[in-house]
Amino acid sequence: MLIVSNPRDYLDKVTNPLKRNAMKMNYKTYGSPISISSNALKTNFDELQKLLEYKMNEFKS
C-alpha cells in the first residue's frame, strides 16, 4: 500500500467504475486507494521495497 496525502484526488481521476470501487475498498480497508502487488511485477518484494525507498529519498532531496 502506498500512503498518499490526497487519496480523494486519486479516486476522482479514475473513470472505470470497477477500478474506482476496488480503490474505494482499498481506501476504506487499508487507508489508501493505491496498492502495488509485487506479484504483478517482474520483481520480488524486497527489490520493489528497495526501489520505492530509494525513489522516495531521491524525491525528498
One Martini backbone bead per residue (centre of mass of N, CA, C, O) as a GRO file, in nm:
protein
   61
    1MET     BB    1   0.098   0.036   0.020
    2LEU     BB    2   0.020   0.375  -0.058
    3ILE     BB    3   0.066   0.665   0.107
    4VAL     BB    4  -0.142   0.950   0.072
    5SER     BB    5  -0.245   1.292   0.103
    6ASN     BB    6  -0.465   1.256  -0.167
    7PRO     BB    7  -0.692   1.021  -0.221
    8ARG     BB    8  -0.932   1.165  -0.367
    9ASP     BB    9  -0.781   1.243  -0.625
   10TYR     BB   10  -0.741   0.953  -0.725
   11LEU     BB   11  -1.041   0.872  -0.733
   12ASP     BB   12  -1.137   1.103  -0.933
   13LYS     BB   13  -0.956   0.997  -1.189
   14VAL     BB   14  -1.131   0.749  -1.205
   15THR     BB   15  -1.350   0.603  -1.460
   16ASN     BB   16  -1.359   0.319  -1.372
   17PRO     BB   17  -1.587   0.165  -1.171
   18LEU     BB   18  -1.432  -0.089  -1.078
   19LYS     BB   19  -1.169   0.048  -0.996
   20ARG     BB   20  -1.291   0.254  -0.799
   21ASN     BB   21  -1.414   0.045  -0.603
   22ALA     BB   22  -1.147  -0.092  -0.531
   23MET     BB   23  -1.014   0.167  -0.420
   24LYS     BB   24  -1.224   0.221  -0.199
   25MET     BB   25  -1.173  -0.038  -0.044
   26ASN     BB   26  -0.879   0.017   0.017
   27TYR     BB   27  -0.927   0.280   0.170
   28LYS     BB   28  -1.112   0.164   0.395
   29THR     BB   29  -0.916  -0.073   0.485
   30TYR     BB   30  -0.599   0.078   0.450
   31GLY     BB   31  -0.587   0.410   0.375
   32SER     BB   32  -0.556   0.337   0.054
   33PRO     BB   33  -0.598   0.332  -0.304
   34ILE     BB   34  -0.294   0.231  -0.326
   35SER     BB   35  -0.164  -0.060  -0.495
   36ILE     BB   36   0.119  -0.294  -0.503
   37SER     BB   37   0.197  -0.588  -0.663
   38SER     BB   38   0.466  -0.798  -0.686
   39ASN     BB   39   0.327  -1.023  -0.860
   40ALA     BB   40   0.279  -0.819  -1.119
   41LEU     BB   41   0.584  -0.810  -1.123
   42LYS     BB   42   0.936  -0.819  -1.231
   43THR     BB   43   0.965  -0.882  -0.907
   44ASN     BB   44   1.042  -0.855  -0.581
   45PHE     BB   45   0.976  -0.732  -0.280
   46ASP     BB   46   1.259  -0.629  -0.198
   47GLU     BB   47   1.317  -0.469  -0.458
   48LEU     BB   48   1.071  -0.285  -0.443
   49GLN     BB   49   1.131  -0.156  -0.171
   50LYS     BB   50   1.406  -0.033  -0.246
   51LEU     BB   51   1.305   0.141  -0.480
   52LEU     BB   52   1.099   0.311  -0.323
   53GLU     BB   53   1.297   0.426  -0.114
   54TYR     BB   54   1.489   0.559  -0.313
   55LYS     BB   55   1.276   0.745  -0.453
   56MET     BB   56   1.187   0.894  -0.201
   57ASN     BB   57   1.465   1.013  -0.132
   58GLU     BB   58   1.506   1.155  -0.404
   59PHE     BB   59   1.251   1.339  -0.384
   60LYS     BB   60   1.336   1.487  -0.110
   61SER     BB   61   1.612   1.622  -0.234
   0.00000   0.00000   0.00000
